[in-house]
Amino acid sequence: MKNLNFAAELHLKLGAPATGTVESLRLLRAFLKLAPRQRFEVIKLIEDLVTDETLPDHPLS
């Protein structure tokens, strides 16, 4: 943040964010930087992992 006073006030009011929250935001930012096709592939990979399907033999992208 550019305004350190604002950041300090937030920290005092809300406390420090959990490590998991920070990591989730980093992953979200990285996901948003991907091209639309790569986003689709990431979503498909996660859906496959959740449904316990086998991973594809071909590389992604």
C-alpha positions as CSV (number, residue, x, y, z in Angstrom):
1,M,0.0,0.0,0.0
2,K,1.2,3.5,-0.8
3,N,-0.4,5.1,2.3
4,L,1.4,3.7,5.3
5,N,-0.9,5.5,7.7
6,F,-3.9,3.8,6.2
7,A,-2.2,0.4,6.3
8,A,-1.3,1.0,9.9
9,E,-4.8,2.0,10.8
10,L,-6.2,-1.1,9.1
11,H,-3.7,-3.3,10.9
12,L,-4.7,-1.8,14.3
13,K,-8.4,-2.2,13.6
14,L,-8.4,-5.6,11.9
15,G,-5.2,-7.2,12.9
16,A,-2.9,-9.1,10.7
17,P,-4.5,-11.4,8.0
18,A,-4.1,-15.1,8.4
19,T,-1.3,-16.7,6.3
20,G,-4.0,-18.7,4.4
21,T,-5.7,-15.5,3.4
22,V,-2.5,-13.9,2.1
23,E,-1.6,-17.1,0.2
24,S,-5.2,-17.2,-1.3
25,L,-4.9,-13.6,-2.5
26,R,-1.5,-14.3,-4.1
27,L,-2.9,-17.3,-5.9
28,L,-5.9,-15.3,-7.1
29,R,-3.6,-12.5,-8.4
30,A,-1.5,-15.1,-10.3
31,F,-4.7,-16.8,-11.7
32,L,-6.0,-13.4,-13.0
33,K,-2.7,-12.8,-14.8
34,L,-3.2,-16.1,-16.8
35,A,-4.5,-16.1,-20.3
36,P,-8.2,-17.2,-20.6
37,R,-7.2,-20.6,-22.0
38,Q,-4.7,-21.2,-19.1
39,R,-7.4,-20.2,-16.6
40,F,-9.7,-22.8,-18.2
41,E,-7.0,-25.4,-17.9
42,V,-6.4,-24.6,-14.2
43,I,-10.1,-24.8,-13.5
44,K,-10.4,-28.1,-15.4
45,L,-7.4,-29.6,-13.6
46,I,-8.9,-28.7,-10.2
47,E,-12.3,-30.1,-11.1
48,D,-10.6,-33.3,-12.2
49,L,-8.7,-33.5,-8.9
50,V,-11.8,-32.9,-6.9
51,T,-13.8,-35.6,-8.8
52,D,-10.7,-37.9,-8.5
53,E,-10.4,-38.4,-12.3
54,T,-7.1,-39.4,-13.7
55,L,-4.8,-36.6,-14.8
56,P,-4.4,-36.1,-18.6
57,D,-1.4,-37.7,-20.2
58,H,-0.8,-34.6,-22.4
59,P,0.9,-31.5,-21.0
60,L,-1.3,-28.5,-20.3
61,S,-0.7,-25.5,-22.7
